Amino acid sequence: MFLTYQEYSRRMQHFTSPPIEWCHIKKKFVFVSGQFKSYLWYFHIFVGLGFCTVGGLIVILLSQIFKFYQAFHAVYIFIFVVQLSSGGAIFAMNLGMMLYGSDCVQERRRDQPDSSSRSLLWITMTGFIWAFTTYPLLLSVSAIFFQLDRYGHILSMLKITNPLLHIFRFYLIVTGPAELCRSLALVILFSISTFHMLRNTLKALIKGNSTRFLVILARMRGTLVESQYRQVQIIVVSMEALLGCICLFAQGLGLANGVLCNFASLKLYTTVPIWIYTIYPCVAVMILITIHVTMPCLHNVLDFSEKLLKILTLFSILRLMEARKISHKQLKSMKNITISPILAGYKFFIYRRCTKVTYLVMFVTHTINLLLTVPQDVIERAAYLF
């Protein structure tokens, strides 16, 4: 994991740095604010991704609905919808990082040892870093060559010929995809590592207290499993808003872009040039791998939490009457640890074992519906664009 974050820090930081920054020397996350790079990152998020990207795409789509600008081909509208969903979700994720990032970093343990062995997961994540490093170049070149950037259409719509604004447009074309890919990579790495650490911590508590003898031995050493469990609870509660925000928008972004990329992979393989077509199946495969890796960690947190509390409840029954009453009060106040998608304090659902299957069913269902809904003549007209 540390080697993967070091690779991210080396290749994806570019010339800005968000408040949550990976320090590969100290091997921990640090919260940085008040520096020029952070202010530049704020500028890119609010102006580049927020106002220019999301706001500009909304204006373009409204111009197509109310027909006060030249009509676009269906493929252009399709790409603009993908950009709008990606830009909106990444803007929301970065906003959550600004609001809840300091609490998350302050509660993170800083004494985790480095591991010399690398699992297949983190080798795959390193491959993700290399992929996200090359995507900004491809996206920038394709935006300029195919005129897919929304900034040029906005300037044309407003009939602006000021060269400074066109220079700023080129600046946003270069920095926008870089910030988008950097944010996506950070969200994926941070989420997977956090969920893995929570799961592994609960798994270690279960393993260390799986028998009555181990529980008694732990109490003799002065390490109470109840206090350790409460520490994990405090960490989850302090990170709940950030993790919930990440889960909600990452899940929505993954579903929307996964369905659209599957559609493009199945329908546009003879239309789009191969150098840009390869993006669609690669993104679809990366989304499926991320779902396959992340979802078990999410529901394992609840499963291991329930299992540990059941073990402690069973062992408390075997204690003396007075000690059993005290232990029963302690266990009653210890709730199950859950992770949920959260928006404005509202929890949509709790991740359970069935969530992964339900999500994949929605993934396939929406892909089939999109394939059946879009008429063939729209696909044929897309060939004239390339």
C-alpha positions in Angstrom: 0.0 0.0 0.0 2.8 2.4 0.9 4.6 1.7 -2.3 1.4 2.4 -4.3 0.9 5.8 -2.6 4.5 6.6 -3.2 3.9 5.9 -6.9 0.9 8.1 -6.8 2.8 11.0 -5.0 5.5 10.8 -7.6 3.3 10.7 -10.8 -0.1 12.3 -10.0 0.6 15.3 -7.8 1.4 17.6 -10.8 1.8 21.2 -9.7 -1.0 21.4 -7.2 -1.6 19.6 -3.9 -4.9 19.0 -2.1 -5.2 19.4 1.7 -5.0 15.6 2.1 -1.5 14.9 0.8 0.4 11.7 0.9 3.9 12.1 2.5 6.0 9.2 1.2 8.9 10.0 3.5 6.9 9.8 6.7 4.5 7.2 5.1 1.3 8.9 6.3 -1.3 11.3 5.2 -0.8 15.0 6.2 -3.3 17.8 6.1 -1.8 20.9 4.5 -3.6 24.3 4.2 -2.6 27.8 3.5 0.0 27.1 0.8 0.1 28.4 -2.7 -0.4 24.9 -4.2 -3.5 24.4 -2.1 -5.0 27.7 -3.2 -4.2 26.7 -6.8 -6.0 23.4 -6.2 -9.0 25.4 -4.8 -9.0 27.5 -7.9 -9.0 24.4 -10.2 -11.8 22.7 -8.2 -14.1 25.7 -8.0 -13.3 27.5 -11.2 -12.1 24.7 -13.5 -14.2 21.8 -12.4 -17.1 23.6 -10.8 -17.9 26.8 -12.7 -16.3 26.2 -16.1 -16.8 22.4 -16.4 -20.1 21.7 -14.6 -21.6 25.1 -15.2 -20.5 25.2 -18.8 -21.8 21.8 -19.6 -25.2 22.7 -18.0 -25.4 25.7 -20.3 -24.5 23.7 -23.3 -27.1 21.0 -22.6 -29.7 23.7 -21.9 -28.8 25.3 -25.3 -29.6 22.0 -26.9 -32.9 21.6 -25.1 -34.1 25.1 -25.8 -32.3 25.3 -29.2 -30.6 28.7 -28.9 -27.3 27.4 -30.1 -26.2 25.2 -33.0 -27.3 21.6 -32.7 -24.7 18.9 -31.8 -24.5 15.4 -33.0 -25.7 12.7 -30.6 -22.1 11.5 -29.9 -21.1 15.0 -28.8 -24.1 15.2 -26.4 -23.2 11.7 -25.1 -19.6 12.8 -24.4 -20.8 16.0 -22.7 -23.1 14.0 -20.4 -20.2 11.8 -19.4 -18.1 14.9 -18.7 -20.9 16.4 -16.7 -21.4 13.3 -14.5 -17.6 12.9 -14.0 -17.0 16.5 -13.3 -20.0 16.9 -10.9 -19.0 13.8 -8.9 -15.4 14.8 -8.6 -16.3 18.3 -7.6 -18.5 16.9 -4.8 -15.8 14.5 -3.7 -13.2 17.3 -3.5 -15.7 19.4 -1.6 -16.1 16.6 0.9 -12.3 16.4 1.2 -12.2 20.1 2.0 -14.9 19.9 4.7 -14.0 16.6 6.4 -10.4 16.0 5.4 -8.7 17.3 8.6 -10.8 15.1 10.9 -10.1 12.1 8.8 -6.3 12.6 8.8 -6.2 13.4 12.6 -7.8 10.1 13.5 -5.7 8.0 11.2 -3.0 5.8 12.9 0.5 6.9 12.2 2.5 3.9 13.4 1.6 1.3 10.8 4.7 -0.7 9.7 5.7 -0.9 6.0 5.1 -4.3 4.3 7.8 -5.7 2.0 5.4 -8.1 0.3 2.9 -6.7 -2.1 -0.5 -8.2 -2.7 -2.1 -8.5 -6.2 -4.5 -5.7 -5.1 -1.8 -3.1 -4.7 0.1 -4.2 -7.8 -3.2 -3.7 -9.7 -3.6 -0.3 -8.1 -0.1 0.7 -9.2 -1.2 -0.2 -12.7 -4.2 2.1 -12.2 -1.9 5.0 -11.3 0.1 4.5 -14.6 -3.2 4.4 -16.5 -4.5 7.6 -14.9 -1.2 9.3 -15.6 -1.6 8.7 -19.3 -5.3 9.5 -19.6 -4.9 13.3 -19.2 -2.7 13.5 -22.2 -5.1 11.5 -24.3 -8.1 13.5 -23.1 -6.4 16.8 -23.8 -5.4 15.9 -27.3 -8.8 14.5 -28.1 -10.5 17.6 -26.7 -8.5 19.9 -28.9 -8.6 17.7 -32.0 -12.3 16.8 -32.0 -13.4 20.1 -30.4 -14.9 18.3 -27.4 -14.0 20.9 -24.9 -17.0 22.9 -23.5 -15.0 26.1 -23.1 -14.7 26.7 -26.8 -18.4 26.2 -27.4 -19.2 28.6 -24.5 -16.9 31.3 -26.0 -18.4 30.7 -29.4 -21.9 30.9 -28.0 -21.1 34.3 -26.3 -19.1 35.5 -29.4 -16.0 36.2 -27.4 -12.7 36.7 -29.3 -10.5 38.0 -26.5 -7.1 36.1 -26.8 -6.6 36.0 -23.1 -9.8 34.0 -22.6 -8.7 31.6 -25.3 -5.4 31.2 -23.6 -7.3 30.5 -20.3 -9.4 28.0 -22.3 -6.3 26.1 -23.4 -5.1 26.2 -19.7 -8.3 24.6 -18.6 -8.1 22.0 -21.3 -4.7 20.9 -20.0 -5.3 21.1 -16.3 -9.0 19.9 -16.2 -8.3 16.3 -17.2 -5.2 16.2 -15.0 -7.1 17.3 -11.9 -10.0 14.9 -12.8 -7.8 11.8 -13.1 -5.7 12.8 -10.1 -8.8 13.1 -7.9 -10.2 9.8 -9.2 -7.0 8.0 -8.5 -6.8 9.5 -4.9 -10.4 8.6 -4.1 -10.0 5.0 -5.3 -6.7 4.5 -3.4 -7.8 6.3 -0.3 -11.2 4.5 -0.1 -9.8 1.0 -0.7 -6.9 1.4 1.8 -9.3 2.8 4.4 -11.8 0.0 4.0 -9.0 -2.6 4.0 -7.6 -1.2 7.3 -11.0 -1.2 9.0 -11.7 -4.7 7.9 -8.2 -6.0 8.9 -8.4 -4.3 12.3 -11.7 -6.0 13.1 -10.4 -9.3 11.7 -7.4 -9.0 14.0 -9.6 -8.3 17.0 -11.7 -11.4 16.2 -8.6 -13.6 15.8 -7.1 -12.3 19.0 -10.3 -13.0 21.0 -11.6 -16.1 19.3 -11.4 -18.2 22.4 -12.1 -17.6 26.1 -8.5 -18.3 26.9 -7.3 -15.6 24.5 -9.8 -13.1 26.0 -8.6 -13.9 29.6 -4.9 -13.6 28.4 -5.6 -10.2 26.8 -7.3 -8.9 30.0 -4.3 -10.1 32.0 -2.0 -8.1 29.7 -4.3 -5.0 30.2 -5.5 -4.9 26.6 -9.3 -4.8 26.7 -11.0 -5.6 23.4 -13.9 -3.3 24.3 -11.6 -0.2 24.4 -9.9 -1.3 21.1 -13.3 -1.7 19.5 -14.4 1.7 20.7 -11.3 3.2 19.1 -12.3 1.7 15.8 -15.8 3.1 16.3 -14.4 6.6 17.0 -12.4 6.5 13.8 -15.4 5.4 11.8 -17.6 8.1 13.3 -15.1 10.8 12.7 -14.7 9.7 9.1 -18.3 8.8 8.5 -19.2 12.0 6.6 -16.2 11.8 4.3 -16.5 8.0 3.7 -20.3 8.4 3.1 -19.7 11.2 0.6 -17.1 9.2 -1.2 -19.3 6.0 -1.3 -22.3 7.9 -2.6 -20.6 9.8 -5.4 -18.2 7.0 -6.3 -21.0 4.5 -6.6 -23.1 6.9 -8.7 -20.1 7.9 -10.8 -19.1 4.2 -11.3 -22.7 3.2 -12.3 -23.2 6.1 -14.7 -19.8 5.9 -16.4 -19.7 2.1 -16.3 -23.0 1.9 -18.2 -22.0 4.6 -20.7 -18.5 3.0 -21.3 -20.1 -0.5 -21.8 -22.5 1.1 -24.3 -19.7 2.8 -26.2 -17.5 -0.4 -26.1 -20.3 -2.5 -27.6 -21.6 0.1 -30.1 -18.7 2.3 -31.2 -15.9 -0.2 -31.8 -16.1 0.3 -35.6 -16.7 4.1 -35.4 -14.2 5.6 -33.0 -10.5 5.6 -33.8 -8.7 2.9 -31.9 -6.4 5.2 -30.0 -9.5 6.8 -28.3 -11.7 3.8 -28.4 -9.4 1.9 -26.0 -10.4 4.3 -23.2 -13.9 3.0 -23.0 -13.3 -0.7 -22.4 -10.4 0.1 -20.1 -12.5 2.4 -17.9 -15.3 -0.2 -17.9 -12.9 -3.0 -16.7 -11.3 -0.7 -14.1 -14.8 0.1 -12.7 -15.7 -3.6 -12.5 -12.4 -4.4 -10.7 -12.9 -1.6 -8.3 -16.4 -2.8 -7.5 -15.2 -6.4 -7.0 -12.4 -5.2 -4.6 -14.3 -2.6 -2.7 -17.7 -4.0 -2.1 -16.5 -7.0 0.0 -14.5 -4.7 2.3 -17.6 -2.6 2.9 -19.9 -5.4 4.0 -17.1 -7.2 5.8 -16.9 -4.3 8.2 -20.4 -5.0 9.3 -20.0 -8.8 9.3 -16.8 -8.7 11.4 -18.3 -6.2 13.8 -21.4 -8.4 14.4 -19.2 -11.5 14.8 -16.9 -9.8 17.3 -19.9 -8.6 19.4 -21.4 -12.0 19.3 -18.2 -13.6 20.6 -17.9 -11.0 23.4 -21.6 -11.5 24.4 -21.0 -15.3 24.5 -18.0 -14.9 26.7 -19.7 -12.4 29.0 -22.3 -15.0 29.9 -19.7 -17.3 31.3 -18.5 -14.6 33.8 -19.6 -14.1 37.4 -22.8 -12.3 38.1 -21.4 -8.9 39.0 -18.9 -8.9 36.2 -21.5 -10.2 33.8 -23.8 -7.2 34.6 -20.9 -4.7 34.0 -19.9 -6.5 30.8 -23.5 -6.6 29.6 -23.8 -2.8 30.0 -20.6 -2.2 28.1 -21.6 -4.5 25.3 -25.1 -2.9 25.1 -23.5 0.5 24.4 -21.3 -1.0 21.7 -23.1 -0.8 18.3 -22.3 -2.5 15.1 -19.9 -0.6 12.8 -21.6 0.2 9.5 -20.7 2.1 6.4 -23.4 3.8 4.3 -23.6 6.3 1.4 -24.5 9.6 3.1 -25.8 12.9 1.7 -26.6 15.8 4.0 -26.7 13.5 7.0 -29.1 11.0 5.4 -28.0 7.4 5.1 -29.4 5.7 2.0 -28.7 2.1 3.0 -26.1 -0.1 4.8 -23.6 -2.1 2.9 -24.4 -5.8 3.3 -23.5 -9.0 1.5 -26.3 -8.6 -1.1 -25.2 -5.0 -2.0 -22.5 -6.1 -4.5 -24.9 -8.4 -6.4 -27.6 -5.8 -6.4 -25.2 -3.2 -7.8 -24.0 -5.5 -10.6 -27.6 -6.4 -11.5 -28.3 -2.6 -11.8 -25.1 -2.3 -13.9 -26.2 -5.0 -16.4 -29.8 -3.9 -16.4 -29.1 -0.2 -17.2 -26.6 -1.3 -19.9 -29.1 -3.5 -21.6 -31.8 -0.8 -21.4 -29.5 1.8 -22.9 -28.5 -0.6 -25.8 -32.2 -1.2 -26.5 -33.3 2.4 -26.2 -30.7 4.2 -28.4 -31.8 3.8 -32.1 -29.5 2.4 -34.7 -29.6 5.5 -36.9 -28.0 7.5 -34.1 -25.1 5.1 -34.0 -24.8 5.2 -37.8 -24.8 9.1 -37.8 -21.9 8.9 -35.3 -19.7 7.4 -38.0 -19.7 10.8 -39.9 -17.9 12.5 -36.9 -14.8 10.3 -37.3 
